[in-house]
Amino acid sequence: MLDYAVAMTRTPVEVPEELFTRLRREFAEAQLVELTAAIAWENYRARFDHALGVEAQGFSEGASCPLPVG
C-alpha cells in the first residue's frame, strides 16, 4: 500500500503492473478504487495547499495520546 502511495505521488505517475498484481492479492477491486481515491485526494490536497502557501494551522498541536508509564 505504501509503495502504491509513493508511485501515485511521483511526477509523472507510474504504477508498475507488478505492483497492481501484489495489490490485487490483498484487496478487492472496490477496495483498490477506494484506496486510489484516498491517495489521489491527499495528493490533490497537499499540492493545492502547497501551491497557495497554506501552512499548518496548529489544530493538532498537543493532540497526542501518551502511552501509560510502567
Helices and strands as residue ranges (DSSP letters): H 2-9, H 17-26, H 29-52
